[in-house]
Amino acid sequence: MADKMSVTSKILIYMVAGLLVGSLINATAAHTAWVQDYLVFGLFHVVGAMFISMLKMLVVPLVTFSLICGVCGIGDIGKLGRVGGKAFALFMLTTALAITLAITLATLFAPGAGFELASASTSAFTAPQAPPLSQVFIDLIPSNPVAAYAEGNMLQIIFFTILFAVCILMIGERGQVIIDLVERLNDVMMQVVNVVMHLAPIGVFALMAKTFSLQGLDIIIPMLGYFGVLVLALLLHLTGTLMLLLRILGRVNPLIFLKKMRTAQIFAFSTSSSNATIPVTLTSVEKKLGVDNSTASFIVPFGATINMDGTAIMQGVATVFIANVYGIDLGLTGYLTVIAMSVLASIGTAGVPGVGLIMLAMVFNQVGLPVEGIALIIGVDRLLDMIRTAVNVTGDAAITTIVARSEKSIDMDVFNDPNAGATEQDINMPSVQGAK
């Protein structure tokens, strides 16, 4: 029976097991040298790091081949601009709705009021420097595409790949050989995704075990107000805002959508990386939701780079929390500034390492909050980042589905089929000979 268990179920079981094992170690063996050396920073760290590296290994070639297939599959350059414009507008809309929801809930529940400032050190945090907006636009274009690929700079990779694919279309029939080759390479990469997926439960267990061995659950208690409001806002955005948009704009059943996105959400939660989850998101959107490859392979990498719903929610709650801690009244103007800054910053800092903290530092500076206050929330940020990433990935898939529905590039029979995509992800791994 174990062989018949779906990969998604295995991942969920191993994730919970990792959480329990990690919490147990944190509670009973946090200062036991051999446990820390051989398990936490030994076995768990090595296996988890190897798994993350395997996922990241897939991202650049998969995004490149998928984007080229997507752009060439759309065929019409005008349609490409229309699809990109719709996706961008919807990503900005969901970010604005997310930050508004976060500020509303945080204002209502007032986390941080009466917080003991002396109980936390604020001197250990140094705010990262945000790049100027002019440099952000300059950096969109790679001066050396090979360096962009080597460094995994997603915005530069997306820019170059789309330009390259558009030029393939422009040379007409002569480009068909390249398109055929890339389609075959894309098939190979999807098979590599299948192989990695079946190693996922072990990697997820190691990641969860290490995280909770180091963090434990006790760290949540002093920050319960902030933690609770932020989790509530994230869950409401995921199950409320995004699902309403799916129902109204996408005209699809949100419950079916959520069920089919479960694998990608679990991956996002355990890895805390939208980029690392791209292979799983793409497979779920195409094989389970029925979105055409040309649309999915264009919007999903784009969304993983600029869609910051979860981060925007964190900024909204964190801003109100720190304002309450320091006794600063931001007023309506301050909150409107936070909303505008968060939406703009989600574009300006996309693809920059440490994007969440950079965006938060930018917002704090703009509204006059002490940036060193970020040190108060860093402790629980690792746990919250896991939920934020799951929300971001769900948003990527939701917008992809809405745009695909508007462009009539989604197979609703596949979307409504409960078993669609099962052979790709949830059944025993196909043999190499049987791979398509």
N, C-alpha and C positions, 0 to 999 in steps of 0.2 A: 504493500500500500504506500510505503514511503516514496517509492519511485514515481507514483502517480500524483503526489502532492505538487501543486503548482509552485513555480519559483517565487511568485508573489507571497504565497502563504509561508514558504520557507524563510524568506527575507523578514517577514513580520515576526515570526517565531524567534529567529536568531537575534533580531533587534531587541525584543523584549528580554531575551536571555542575557544579552550584553548589558542592558540597563541594570538588570538585577545583580549580575556578577560584579559589575563596576561599583554599584552602590554598596554592595556587601564588602568589597575590598576597601572602599573609602571609609566605611564605618568601623571595620575591624582590623585592617592591616595597612592603614595609611602611613604608618611609620615603620613598617617591617621591611628591612632593607632588601631581602631576597625577593619578596613579592614585587616591590617597586622596580628592582633591577631586571629581574628575569621575566616578569609578567607584564607590568604596566609599560615600562620603557623598553622592554625586550620584545616578547612575543606579540602583545597587542599593538605596540607602536610599529613594528616591522610589517606585520600582516596588513594593518590598516593603511600604512603609507604605501605599500606595494599595490593595494587595491585602488587607492586614489590615483596613483601613477598610471595604472592600467586604464582607468576611466579617462584621465587627461590625455593619455596616449591616443585615444580614439577621436578626440574632439577636433583637432585641426584637419586631419585628412577627411573625416566624415563631413564636417561643415563645408570644406572646399568642394568635395565631389557632389554633395547634396545641393549646395547653392548653384553650382554650374548646371546640374540636372534640372533644378527648379527654374532657373532663369530661362534656360533653353526650352524647357517644357512649357512655360508660359508663352514663349514664342513672340508675342507682340510686345514691343518695348513700351507702348502706351499703356497696355494692361499691367505691365510690371510696375510702372509708376503709380497706377491707380491702386494696386494691391499694397504697395509700400506706403502710400499716403494714408490709406484706411488703417493699416496696422499701426503706423506712427500716431495718428490721431487718437485711436482707441487706447494705446499704451499711455499716452499723456492723460486721457480722461480717467482711466482707472487709477493712475497715480494721484491725480487731484482728488478723486473720491476717497481714496485710501487715507490720505493725510487729513482730509476734512473729518472723516469718521473718527480717526485717532484723536484729534484735538477735541472733538465733541465729547467722546467718552472720557478722556483724561480730565477735561474741565468738569464733567459731571461727577466723577469719582474722586478727583483731587488727590492723586497719589503724591506722596512727599510732604504733605502737610503734617507738621509735627515730627518730621524725620530728624533723628539725632545726627547732626552733621559731624560732630566730633568722633562718631564711631567709625567713620571711614576716612581714609587718607585721600586727599585730593592733590597731593604734591607729586605723585609718581607718574602722572600722565602728561605727555608732551603732544600737543595737537599736531597731526601731520599737515604739511603744507598742501593746499589745493592748487593745481595749476591754473594760471590765468586763462580766461575764456578764449582769448586769441590763440594761445598755445594749443588749447584743446582742438580748435578747428584746424590748425596747422598739422597737428599730429594725426588727424583723420587719414591723411594721405601718406603712405609709407615711402620714404626716400629710398628704402631698400626692401623690396618685397620678401627677399630671402630672410632678412633679419626679422621682419614681422612674423614670418612663419616660425622661425627658430625661437623667438621669444613668446610666441602664442598671443600676440597683440590682436585681440578679436576684432576690434573696430577696423584696424588697418587690413586685416585678412578679409573681412567682409567687403570693404570698399574695393580692394584689388580684385577679389574673386568675381564680384558683380560686374565690374568694368570689363574683366577678361571674358566673362560669359556673354555680355552684351555684344562685344566685338566678335565673338564666335558667330552670333546670330547675323551680324552685319556682313560677314563675308559669304553668307549664303551656303550653297551646296558644298563648298570646299571645307566647311566646318563640321560636316556631318560625321566624318571619320573621328574627330575629336570627341564629339557628343557620344558616339557609340562606345568609344573607349572609356570615357568617364562613367557612363552608365554601368559598364561591367565592373569597373573599379568600385563604384558605389555599392553594387551587389556584394562584392567581396567584403567591404567594410561592414555592411549590415550583418554578414555572417560572423565577422569578428565580434560584433556587438553581442550576438547570440551566445558565443562562447564565453565572453566575459560575464554575461548575465548569469550563467550557471555557476560561476565562482562567487557571485555576489553575496550569498548568505554569510559565508565565512568572513569576508571583508567587512560587512556591516556589523557583525558580532564584534570584531576586533575594534572597530571605530567607536562603537557605543561603550564597550567595556573600558577602553582607555579614557574616554571623555568623562564618564561617571566615576571612574576610579579617582580622577584628579579633582573633579568638581563636586561630586556628591549631590545630594538633594538638600543638604542643610543650608547651602549658600542662598537658596531661594527665600528662606524664612525672613531675614532682615529686610529683604527687598520685595516682600510679598505684594504690597500695593502696586508698585511699578510693574512687577512681573505679571500679576493677575490682569491688570488693565490692558497691558500690551498683548497678552495671549487672547483675551476677549476680543480686542479690536482685530487681531489677525484672523481669528476664527469667524467673526462676523463678516469680514471682508470676503473671505474665502467662500463661506456658505451663503452669504447674503448678497453683497454687491455683485460679485462675479457671476453668481448663479442667476440673479435677476437679469443681468445683461445678456447672458446666454439664452434665457427664456424669451426676453423681449426682442433683442436684436438678432440672435441666432436662431430663434424658433426651434430649439431642441430641448430634450428632457434633461434637466440638470442632474437628476439622480443617476441616469445612465452614464452621463459624462463623468461624474465623480467616481463611480464604480470602476470605470475603465482607466481612469488616471491614477488609480491606487498605487500601482508599481512605481510610476515616476515620482509620486509624492513621497513614498517610502525612501527611494533613492536620494531625493533632494534632502529629506530630513536627516538621513544618516551621513551624507557627505558635506552638507552645508555649502554646496557649490552648484549654481545654476549651469555654469559652463560644463562641469563634469557630468551633469545629468542630461545634457543635450542628446546623446545617443539614445537614452531610454525615452526621453520625451518625444523625439522624432518617431521612434518605433511605435509608441503608444498612439500618437496622433494619426499616423498613417495607417497602421494595421488594425487598430482597435476602434478609432473614431471615424475612419474612412475618408480622411482629408487627402486630396490629391497630392502626390509627391511634389509637384511644382510649387504649390502654395505652402505646404508644410516646411519644405526644406529652405524656403526663403524667409518665412516669418519666425520660425522657432529660434534659429541662431540670432536673428535680429532682436527678438524679445529677451533672450537670455543675456544679451549685452546691455540693453537700455531699459528693460522693464524693472522698475524698482518699487513695486507696491509694498512689499514687506519692509523694505528699508525706509520708505516714506512713513509708514505707520510707526516704526520705531522712533523716527525723528519727531513726529507729533507728540507721542506719549512722553518721550525723553525731555522734550522742550518744556512741557507743562510740569513734569516731575522736578526738573532742576530749578525752574522758576519758583515752584512751591518751596523747595528746600532752602533756597536763598532768599525767599520772601520778596520776590520781584513780581510786580504786576505787569504783564505784557499788554493787556488790553486787546481790543478787537483789531487794531492796526497791527500789533505784533503778531497775532495769530494769522492774519491775512498775509503778512510778510513771510511767515513760516511756510504757508501753503504755496505761495508763488516761488519761494526759494527752493523748496523741495522738488517741485516739478521741473524747474530749470536745471537744478543740480543733477537730477537723474539723467539728463542728457550730457551735461558738461563733464561729469566725472565717470561716465560709463567706461568700463574696462580698466580703470585705475585701481591698482592694488590698495586694499584697505578702504574701499569706496564708502562703506557705511560710516566710518569714523570721520573721513574727510568731509563728507556731506554734512554730518552733524556739527563738526567744527565750523564749517561755513555758515550754517544756520545760526548757531550760537553767536558768532561774531556779528552777524547782521542784526540780530535783535538785542544785543547787549548783554547776553548771559555769559558768566565766567566759563571759559572753555575747559578749565581744569575740573569742572563738575562732571565731565565725561568719565573721570576715574571712578565715580560712584557706581556707574552702571556696567563697567567692563566685566566685573565678576560674573554676572549672570548672562552676559551677552552671548557667550558661546552656546548656551542652551537655547536662547531665544533665536539665535541665528539659524538654528536647525528648522524651527517653525517658519521663520521668515522665508527661507529658501523654498520650502514646500509651497508657500503661498505664491511666491514669484513664478515657480514652474507651472502651477495651476493657472495663473494669469496668462502665461505664454500660450498654453494650450487652449484656453478659453477664447482669447483674441484670435488665434489661428482658426478656430472653429467658426467664429462669427464671420470673419472675413471670407473663409471658404464657402460659407452658406450664402453670403451676398454675391459671390462670384460663381455660384453653382458648381463649385469644384469639390464637393463632398458627396460621398456615396451614403445616403441615408439607410440603405439596407444593411451596410456594414456597421454603421453607427448603432442601429437598433438590434443588431445580432449580438446576443450575450456571449457567444463563443468566438466572435471575430478577433483575429490576432492571437488566438490561444496557441496555435502551432508555433508562433514566433517566439513567445515569451513564457508561456505557462504550461507547456507540455514538455516531455523529455526532449533533450537537445537533438536536432536532426543530424543525421550522419553527413559527413563531408560529401559522400557520393550523391546523397539525395538533395543536397543544397541547390536551390534554384540559381 
